[in-house]
Every structure is written in C-alpha cells, then in structure tokens.
C-alpha cells in the first residue's frame, strides 16, 4: 500500500496481525514501533513486527510503501 502524508500528518498508534515493512520513498518521518521512535528518510526501511504498536508522524511531505508479510 502506498501512503502519502503532508507535513505534520500522522497515523495514530495501532497494531496489526502481520509483520510489515515500511519503505521510505520520499521525505522524512518519525516511526514509532513498540515505544521506540526512529527518524527515517528516503531509502530507509523499518520492520514493524506483528502485534506491536506502531505509529507514523510525517516531519516533511512523506511517502512510504507498506508491504504486509502474511506467512502461511
């Protein structure tokens, strides 16, 4: 899924039943996973493990590709 955020937009903390990888395509954001916040920018990736709370806060206009990993 492709996400695009304006500066200051956020995705509130939530959990998901599957692992996911956020690939940063453009801009800069803070991504929080299980209480730890990392600042990410274009070219970086973040693993979001299943059932761990995570959130996204765009520091600039920001695009990310989210890939959900559904194991069999």
C-alpha positions, -999 to 999 in steps of 0.1 A, spaced: 0 0 0 13 34 -9 9 61 18 14 98 12 14 124 41 16 161 42 40 177 67 26 171 102 1 144 93 2 112 113 -11 77 115 -20 71 151 -7 42 172 -22 8 163 -14 -29 159 -17 -53 130 -18 -91 130 11 -95 105 47 -83 101 51 -53 78 79 -33 62 77 4 56 100 15 27 105 53 27 102 66 -8 103 104 -2 106 128 27 112 123 64 91 109 92 93 96 128 81 60 130 75 46 165 75 8 170 69 -7 204 77 26 221 110 33 202 110 62 177 133 63 147 137 92 123 136 78 87 142 93 53 141 83 16 159 49 10 154 36 45 132 7 57 116 -1 91 103 -35 102 70 -34 121 65 -68 139 31 -83 142 11 -73 172 35 -45 182 21 -9 185 34 14 158 27 49 145 39 73 119 44 111 121 55 130 89 82 156 96 80 167 59 59 157 30 64 119 31 57 88 10 61 52 21 54 18 6 40 -6 32 44 -43 25 25 -67 47 41 -100 52 14 -127 55 31 -161 63 13 -193 55 
